[in-house]
Structures are given as structure tokens and as C-alpha cells.
Amino acid sequence: MKVEVLGNTQDGGVPHLECSCDLCSKARENPEEAKHNASIIVKESDDEDSFRYLIDATPDVRYQITGEYLDGVFISHGHLGHITGLMEFGEEGCNKTDLPLYVSDKTENYFRKNDPFRLLIDRGNVEIMNFNDEDETDIRGGKIEAFEARHNRVNTDTLSFMIHGDEKKLFYIADIHEWTEKTLNLMQQADIAIVDGTFWNEEEIERYEEVPHPVMKETMHLAEGWDTDIYFTHLNHTNPALREDTPERQEIEERGFGVVEEGMEFEL
């Protein structure tokens, strides 16, 4: 089993709307410099008969998914960068039939009460598969477990995922409000963890208190010395660690952590 990284940026992506920083400006001038929203795919291989499960459907899903097959989509929570790509599976997009959609009860309720998500269900584009805290589903070669996490200002539950392969476990939690003891314990139990790295520090944006995340420096302090291989994802366009040649990226790597890049694969 493999986990492939499809993107590593926060919901606003790169380029970010109304931003003219060097990173966003380069991405507008050259599409190859663009960075896609945080998402992963769990698969056996790139062959058509391989299973493929998407975790989070981002606004960039058209660029992230190749081919015509998916065995299911897991949704972590209801923010912009994690659900809006579902629209591409509707009749205006590829018009899927009964695509399994793994969501918590609260997320299902949100989808059923809000267009255009309700239309995906009513028209049979997706089939709801209830997937709540501590539920698990078997996939060929392993399983995926769901665990509730803490996130604020969201109308759905927030789930993290433990992905079990034959030899290793990968924990995925891309977007949260703060660390909890439960979530930290899960991260420590995994061989590999891909976790929220939205901000480098709290001074990075003026409205940090409105959109708090566990900053990278805090996470590295908490996880210092763990056996888990920890990588950051969901980086905001303001995060200096999103750039490869910065002191912040160097510090991350020197302390034994990493930043995921689109196309990276982890074998489980």
C-alpha cells in the first residue's frame, strides 16, 4: 500500500487570492509554480485495477486526480479546502454514480441540508458511508480508521485518519484548531505522521487568533525525540517553510522533521 501526497497548502492555495507576495506572483506567472491544496490518496499502484481512496476533495481535485477511477472519498471536515472538490463528481463534472463518500453523521447532516452537496446525494453521484470516531473500514492490504480531532468554527465533525498497511501505519491530520492528548497519542503510535503545519508561528498573520492552528514550532517541541517520522502539510502561503531555501525549512530538517511535497509517496 502507498500513500501519495496530492498537495500541501492551506485551503487558499498558492497563488492565494489578493496576495502579491513573491510565491503567489510566481505561481500566477508560471502555472508550474502553483501549489495545490492538502490532500492524499491511498492506493496500491498507478495501475487501473489498483484501489484508490481519496482523502479530502479540494478545489484543486481536477489537477490532482488522473484517470477515471476512485473507490471512495474520505472527508475530514467541512472547510473550503476539503469539500468543494466534491462538486467535480456531480453532473456538471464527471457525473459519478454511487461514489462511496465516507463521512461522519454530523457531516452527512450538513451535506443533506445544504445545496449543492445535497444534490450529489439526491442524484446518486455519491453514496453516503457513515464513518465516525473510532470506526474503521477494510481496504485491500489494510484498513483506515477514523478518530475525532478538535477544530473550531466548522459545522461538521473533524476526523483524523490512521492508515494501516502490511508493515507500517500512517497518521493523517491536516487541519485542526489545537492538539489534544488523544491526537498526540495517535500521532506517536504511527510510524509516519502527516500533520497540520499551517503556520510557522503565531505572528505570521495579523488575524491568527481568528484562525488558530498548532504552529510548527509548538509541534516540533511536543514531538521532539519521537520515533514517528513527522511531516508537515496544509502550509499557508505566508509560511516561510513552504519555501525550500529558508532558515525555517532548514531548522525543520535539522530537527528531524519534514515538509511534504506534491508527488511524494510513502510505502506502508
Long-range contacts (C-beta under 8 A, 24 or more apart in sequence): 1-42, 1-43, 1-44, 1-139, 1-141, 1-142, 1-163, 1-165, 1-166, 1-267, 1-268, 2-42, 2-43, 2-44, 2-45, 2-265, 2-266, 2-267, 2-268, 3-40, 3-41, 3-42, 3-43, 3-163, 3-170, 3-172, 3-194, 3-265, 3-266, 3-268, 4-40, 4-41, 4-43, 4-263, 4-264, 4-265, 5-39, 5-40, 5-194, 5-233, 5-260, 5-261, 5-262, 5-263, 5-264, 5-265, 6-36, 6-39, 6-40, 6-41, 6-54, 6-58, 6-60, 6-64, 6-65, 6-262, 7-35, 7-36, 7-37, 7-38, 7-39, 7-58, 7-60, 7-64, 7-262, 8-35, 8-36, 8-38, 8-232, 8-233, 8-234, 8-235, 8-242, 8-259, 8-260, 8-261, 8-262, 9-35, 9-36, 9-37, 9-38, 9-234, 9-235, 9-236, 9-237, 9-242, 10-37, 10-38, 10-81, 10-175, 10-198, 10-234, 10-235, 10-236, 10-237, 11-37, 11-58, 11-59, 11-79, 11-80, 11-81, 11-82, 11-175, 12-80, 12-81, 12-236, 12-237, 13-37, 13-59, 13-60, 13-81, 13-237, 14-237, 14-242, 15-237, 16-237, 19-237, 21-237, 21-238, 23-237, 23-242, 23-243, 24-237, 35-242, 35-262, 36-60, 36-63, 36-64, 36-262, 37-81, 38-81, 38-174, 38-175, 38-233, 38-234, 39-64, 39-174, 40-172, 40-194, 41-65, 42-139, 42-144, 42-163, 44-140, 44-141, 51-139, 51-140, 53-139, 53-144, 55-161, 55-172, 56-81, 56-82, 56-83, 56-85, 56-174, 57-82, 57-83, 57-84, 57-85, 57-86, 57-88, 57-89, 58-82, 58-84, 58-85, 59-84, 59-85, 60-85, 61-85, 61-88, 62-88, 68-94, 70-96, 70-99, 71-100, 71-139, 72-99, 72-100, 72-101, 72-102, 72-129, 73-99, 73-100, 73-101, 73-102, 73-126, 74-102, 74-103, 74-131, 74-144, 74-146, 74-159, 74-161, 75-101, 75-102, 75-103, 75-107, 75-156, 75-159, 76-158, 76-159, 76-160, 76-161, 76-173, 76-174, 76-175, 77-107, 77-151, 77-154, 77-156, 77-157, 77-158, 77-159, 77-175, 78-107, 78-110, 78-154, 78-155, 78-156, 79-151, 79-154, 79-175, 81-175, 81-234, 82-174, 82-175, 83-117, 86-117, 86-120, 86-126, 87-116, 87-120, 89-120, 89-125, 89-126, 90-116, 90-119, 90-120, 90-123, 90-125, 91-123, 91-125, 95-125, 96-125, 96-126, 97-124, 97-125, 98-124, 98-125, 98-126, 98-127, 99-125, 99-126, 99-127, 100-126, 100-127, 100-129, 101-126, 101-127, 101-128, 101-129, 102-129, 102-131, 102-137, 102-146, 103-128, 103-129, 103-130, 103-131, 103-156, 104-130, 104-131, 104-132, 104-133, 104-146, 104-156, 104-157, 104-159, 105-130, 105-132, 105-157, 106-155, 106-156, 106-157, 107-156, 107-157, 110-155, 110-156, 131-159, 132-157, 133-157, 133-159, 141-165, 141-166, 142-166, 142-268, 147-182, 147-183, 147-186, 148-182, 149-173, 149-176, 149-180, 149-183, 150-176, 150-177, 150-178, 150-179, 150-180, 150-183, 151-175, 151-176, 151-177, 152-177, 152-212, 153-211, 160-186, 162-186, 162-189, 162-190, 163-268, 164-268, 165-267, 165-268, 166-268, 167-268, 168-192, 168-266, 168-267, 168-268, 169-268, 170-194, 170-266, 170-268, 171-195, 171-228, 174-233, 174-234, 175-213, 175-234, 176-213, 176-214, 177-212, 177-213, 178-212, 178-213, 178-214, 179-214, 179-218, 179-219, 179-222, 184-222, 184-223, 187-223, 187-226, 187-228, 187-230, 188-223, 188-226, 188-227, 188-228, 189-228, 190-228, 191-227, 191-228, 191-229, 191-268, 192-228, 192-229, 192-230, 192-231, 192-266, 192-268, 193-228, 193-229, 193-230, 193-231, 194-231, 194-232, 194-233, 194-260, 195-219, 195-230, 195-231, 195-232, 195-233, 196-232, 196-233, 196-234, 197-232, 197-233, 197-234, 197-235, 197-239, 197-241, 197-259, 198-234, 198-235, 198-236, 198-239, 199-236, 199-238, 199-239, 200-239, 200-240, 200-241, 200-248, 204-236, 204-238, 204-239, 205-236, 205-238, 216-241, 216-248, 216-252, 220-252, 220-255, 220-257, 223-257, 224-255, 229-258, 230-257, 230-258, 231-257, 231-258, 231-259, 231-260, 232-257, 232-258, 232-259, 232-260, 233-259, 233-260, 235-259
